[in-house]
């Protein structure tokens, strides 16, 4: 009898992860890349120390990189001033949370955990979602072009990225379904 693939429930209702070694390494690499990508927040040497301590970033701006902008979106689409103000107060914490989630995933993968602790589930969901969003933005995937991207020839550089995106979607979906009542 073969083991379930991806996320599944164990006998004691725990959430289990069953993936191959190469897939663990791919997830580990994606998590490390996400840490470098999201955690690359420039440090403002002239920032008010108190503002920095409480997480306020006076220089926070909507990122130019479309993938980073997708991970750190504006809170108000029709009000640039409110969006900038909201970003000033939230971006550092949002970045820190995303980095924390990705680092916890790396720790779990390095420990070769097969049973995820309950308090790690949200980090895994966040990491999988962030990875999908960044990758999906890079290959410009939409509902309209999903089937077209799924049938790209192997020589197209987007083909491999699409397959990773699709696999992350499967993993995220399998985990979400385990959490539904």
C-alpha contacts under 8 A as a table, 3 or more apart, distances in Angstrom:
res1	aa1	res2	aa2	distance
3	X	18	X	7.43
4	X	7	X	7.64
4	X	8	X	6.54
4	X	18	X	6.78
5	X	8	X	7.42
5	X	17	X	7.49
5	X	18	X	5.21
5	X	19	X	6.28
6	X	16	X	7.92
6	X	17	X	5.43
6	X	18	X	4.99
6	X	19	X	5.83
6	X	171	X	5.94
6	X	174	X	7.03
7	X	15	X	6.59
7	X	16	X	5.47
7	X	17	X	4.63
7	X	18	X	6.46
7	X	171	X	6.73
7	X	174	X	5.77
7	X	175	X	5.62
7	X	178	X	7.94
8	X	15	X	5.69
8	X	16	X	5.22
8	X	17	X	6.60
8	X	18	X	7.97
8	X	174	X	7.35
8	X	175	X	7.45
8	X	178	X	7.01
9	X	12	X	7.76
9	X	13	X	5.26
9	X	14	X	5.48
9	X	15	X	4.78
9	X	16	X	5.90
9	X	178	X	7.11
10	X	13	X	5.06
10	X	14	X	5.17
10	X	15	X	6.18
10	X	16	X	6.20
11	X	14	X	7.21
14	X	115	X	6.68
14	X	116	X	7.41
14	X	118	X	7.97
15	X	115	X	5.79
15	X	116	X	5.77
15	X	117	X	7.86
15	X	118	X	7.88
15	X	178	X	7.79
16	X	114	X	5.34
16	X	115	X	4.38
16	X	116	X	6.04
17	X	113	X	7.62
17	X	114	X	5.01
17	X	115	X	6.29
17	X	116	X	7.23
18	X	114	X	6.51
19	X	23	X	6.15
19	X	24	X	6.62
20	X	23	X	5.26
20	X	24	X	6.32
21	X	24	X	5.00
21	X	25	X	6.31
22	X	25	X	5.07
22	X	26	X	6.23
23	X	26	X	4.91
23	X	27	X	6.18
24	X	27	X	5.18
24	X	28	X	6.02
24	X	109	X	6.36
25	X	28	X	4.88
25	X	29	X	6.01
26	X	29	X	5.07
26	X	30	X	6.14
27	X	30	X	5.04
27	X	31	X	6.08
27	X	106	X	7.96
28	X	31	X	5.14
28	X	32	X	6.20
28	X	105	X	7.38
28	X	106	X	5.39
28	X	109	X	6.67
29	X	32	X	5.09
29	X	33	X	6.08
30	X	33	X	5.04
30	X	34	X	6.09
30	X	131	X	7.04
31	X	34	X	5.02
31	X	35	X	6.28
31	X	102	X	4.89
31	X	103	X	6.85
31	X	105	X	6.94
31	X	106	X	6.43
31	X	127	X	7.21
31	X	131	X	7.76
32	X	35	X	5.10
32	X	36	X	6.37
32	X	102	X	7.02
32	X	103	X	7.35
32	X	106	X	7.39
33	X	36	X	5.12
33	X	37	X	5.97
34	X	37	X	4.93
34	X	38	X	5.83
34	X	39	X	7.72
34	X	99	X	7.14
34	X	102	X	6.80
34	X	131	X	7.11
35	X	38	X	5.53
35	X	39	X	5.30
35	X	40	X	7.92
35	X	98	X	7.60
35	X	99	X	4.98
35	X	102	X	6.34
35	X	103	X	7.20
36	X	39	X	5.27
36	X	40	X	5.85
37	X	40	X	5.70
37	X	68	X	7.73
38	X	41	X	6.98
38	X	68	X	7.12
38	X	95	X	5.95
38	X	98	X	7.25
38	X	99	X	6.75
39	X	95	X	6.25
39	X	96	X	7.16
39	X	99	X	6.23
44	X	47	X	5.37
44	X	59	X	7.83
47	X	51	X	7.29
47	X	52	X	6.71
47	X	57	X	7.87
47	X	58	X	7.57
48	X	51	X	5.24
48	X	52	X	6.21
49	X	52	X	5.02
49	X	53	X	6.04
50	X	53	X	4.98
50	X	54	X	6.37
51	X	54	X	5.38
51	X	55	X	6.07
51	X	56	X	4.89
51	X	57	X	7.01
52	X	55	X	4.99
52	X	56	X	5.58
52	X	57	X	6.66
53	X	56	X	7.66
55	X	89	X	6.64
55	X	90	X	7.36
55	X	92	X	5.80
55	X	93	X	6.56
56	X	88	X	5.62
56	X	89	X	4.80
56	X	90	X	7.20
56	X	92	X	7.17
57	X	60	X	5.49
57	X	87	X	7.98
57	X	88	X	4.84
57	X	89	X	6.50
57	X	91	X	7.46
57	X	92	X	6.93
58	X	88	X	5.62
59	X	88	X	7.20
60	X	84	X	7.50
60	X	87	X	6.38
60	X	88	X	5.51
60	X	91	X	7.10
61	X	84	X	6.75
61	X	87	X	7.24
61	X	88	X	7.95
62	X	69	X	6.31
62	X	72	X	7.54
62	X	73	X	7.22
62	X	74	X	6.83
62	X	84	X	7.84
63	X	66	X	7.24
63	X	68	X	6.11
63	X	69	X	5.05
63	X	72	X	7.63
64	X	68	X	7.64
64	X	69	X	6.80
65	X	68	X	5.33
65	X	69	X	6.04
66	X	69	X	4.93
66	X	70	X	6.12
66	X	137	X	6.86
66	X	138	X	7.86
67	X	70	X	5.03
67	X	71	X	6.47
67	X	133	X	7.27
67	X	134	X	4.83
67	X	135	X	7.54
67	X	137	X	5.36
67	X	138	X	6.40
68	X	71	X	5.02
68	X	72	X	6.00
68	X	134	X	7.03
69	X	72	X	4.92
69	X	73	X	5.22
69	X	74	X	7.93
70	X	73	X	5.34
70	X	133	X	6.83
70	X	134	X	7.00
70	X	137	X	7.41
71	X	130	X	6.51
71	X	133	X	6.95
71	X	134	X	6.95
72	X	91	X	7.22
72	X	94	X	7.60
72	X	95	X	7.91
74	X	77	X	6.31
74	X	83	X	5.49
74	X	84	X	7.64
74	X	87	X	7.09
75	X	83	X	5.38
75	X	86	X	6.92
75	X	87	X	7.54
76	X	79	X	5.48
76	X	80	X	6.87
76	X	82	X	6.51
76	X	83	X	4.88
77	X	80	X	6.99
77	X	83	X	7.27
79	X	82	X	5.50
79	X	83	X	6.14
80	X	83	X	4.97
80	X	84	X	6.06
81	X	84	X	5.20
81	X	85	X	6.23
82	X	85	X	5.04
82	X	86	X	6.02
83	X	86	X	5.14
83	X	87	X	6.05
84	X	87	X	5.06
84	X	88	X	6.18
85	X	88	X	5.14
85	X	89	X	6.77
86	X	89	X	5.42
86	X	90	X	6.24
87	X	90	X	5.13
87	X	91	X	5.21
88	X	91	X	6.30
89	X	92	X	7.59
90	X	93	X	5.53
90	X	94	X	6.12
91	X	94	X	4.99
91	X	95	X	6.05
92	X	95	X	5.21
92	X	96	X	6.12
93	X	96	X	4.96
93	X	97	X	6.08
94	X	97	X	5.17
94	X	98	X	6.31
95	X	98	X	5.21
95	X	99	X	6.16
96	X	99	X	5.11
96	X	100	X	5.98
97	X	100	X	5.00
97	X	101	X	6.14
98	X	101	X	5.17
98	X	102	X	6.30
98	X	126	X	7.12
98	X	127	X	6.99
98	X	130	X	7.77
99	X	102	X	5.19
99	X	103	X	6.12
100	X	103	X	5.15
100	X	104	X	6.16
100	X	123	X	7.76
101	X	104	X	5.22
101	X	105	X	6.35
101	X	122	X	7.99
101	X	123	X	4.38
101	X	124	X	6.72
101	X	126	X	6.57
101	X	127	X	5.87
102	X	105	X	5.11
102	X	106	X	6.36
102	X	123	X	7.14
102	X	124	X	7.69
102	X	127	X	5.53
103	X	106	X	5.00
103	X	107	X	6.25
104	X	107	X	4.97
104	X	108	X	6.19
104	X	120	X	7.45
104	X	123	X	6.95
105	X	108	X	5.08
105	X	109	X	6.12
105	X	123	X	7.09
105	X	124	X	6.26
105	X	127	X	7.53
106	X	109	X	5.07
106	X	110	X	5.96
107	X	110	X	5.06
107	X	111	X	6.06
108	X	111	X	5.09
108	X	112	X	6.16
108	X	113	X	5.54
108	X	116	X	7.84
109	X	112	X	4.85
109	X	113	X	6.27
110	X	113	X	7.81
113	X	116	X	6.58
116	X	120	X	6.38
116	X	121	X	6.92
117	X	120	X	5.39
117	X	121	X	7.06
118	X	121	X	5.64
119	X	122	X	6.90
119	X	123	X	7.99
120	X	123	X	5.31
120	X	124	X	6.38
121	X	124	X	5.14
121	X	125	X	6.24
122	X	125	X	5.07
122	X	126	X	6.04
123	X	126	X	5.06
123	X	127	X	6.01
124	X	127	X	5.09
124	X	128	X	6.03
125	X	128	X	5.22
125	X	129	X	6.05
125	X	172	X	6.51
125	X	175	X	7.53
125	X	176	X	7.83
126	X	129	X	5.16
126	X	130	X	6.02
127	X	130	X	5.13
127	X	131	X	6.01
128	X	131	X	5.19
128	X	132	X	6.13
128	X	168	X	6.34
128	X	169	X	7.84
128	X	171	X	7.71
128	X	172	X	6.02
129	X	132	X	5.16
129	X	133	X	6.10
129	X	172	X	7.17
130	X	133	X	5.11
130	X	134	X	6.14
131	X	134	X	5.28
131	X	135	X	6.05
131	X	168	X	7.73
132	X	135	X	5.18
132	X	136	X	5.67
132	X	165	X	5.74
132	X	168	X	6.36
132	X	169	X	6.95
133	X	136	X	5.08
133	X	137	X	6.01
134	X	137	X	5.22
134	X	138	X	6.29
135	X	138	X	5.02
135	X	139	X	6.41
135	X	161	X	7.12
135	X	165	X	6.37
136	X	139	X	5.33
136	X	140	X	5.76
136	X	141	X	5.26
136	X	162	X	7.82
136	X	165	X	6.65
137	X	140	X	4.77
137	X	141	X	6.50
138	X	141	X	7.99
139	X	158	X	6.31
139	X	161	X	7.27
139	X	162	X	7.29
141	X	145	X	6.25
141	X	146	X	6.11
141	X	149	X	7.59
142	X	145	X	5.34
142	X	146	X	5.90
143	X	146	X	5.43
144	X	147	X	7.61
145	X	148	X	5.12
145	X	149	X	6.20
146	X	149	X	5.25
146	X	150	X	6.14
147	X	150	X	4.93
147	X	151	X	6.47
148	X	151	X	5.43
148	X	152	X	6.68
149	X	152	X	5.30
149	X	158	X	7.68
149	X	159	X	6.93
149	X	162	X	6.72
150	X	159	X	7.29
150	X	162	X	6.79
150	X	163	X	7.60
151	X	159	X	7.93
152	X	156	X	6.46
152	X	158	X	7.57
152	X	159	X	5.53
153	X	156	X	5.66
153	X	159	X	6.69
154	X	157	X	7.60
154	X	159	X	5.84
154	X	160	X	7.33
155	X	159	X	7.41
156	X	159	X	5.46
156	X	160	X	7.85
157	X	160	X	6.18
157	X	161	X	7.10
158	X	161	X	5.06
158	X	162	X	5.95
159	X	162	X	5.07
159	X	163	X	6.30
160	X	163	X	5.12
160	X	164	X	6.34
161	X	164	X	5.16
161	X	165	X	6.11
162	X	165	X	4.90
162	X	166	X	6.01
163	X	166	X	4.99
163	X	167	X	6.09
164	X	167	X	5.04
164	X	168	X	6.14
165	X	168	X	5.16
165	X	169	X	6.18
166	X	169	X	4.97
166	X	170	X	6.33
167	X	170	X	5.01
167	X	171	X	6.30
168	X	171	X	5.05
168	X	172	X	6.05
169	X	172	X	5.15
169	X	173	X	5.95
170	X	173	X	5.08
170	X	174	X	6.06
171	X	174	X	5.19
171	X	175	X	6.26
172	X	175	X	5.19
172	X	176	X	6.10
173	X	176	X	5.09
173	X	177	X	6.10
174	X	177	X	5.29
174	X	178	X	6.49
175	X	178	X	5.23
175	X	179	X	6.68
176	X	179	X	5.22
176	X	180	X	6.57
177	X	180	X	5.27
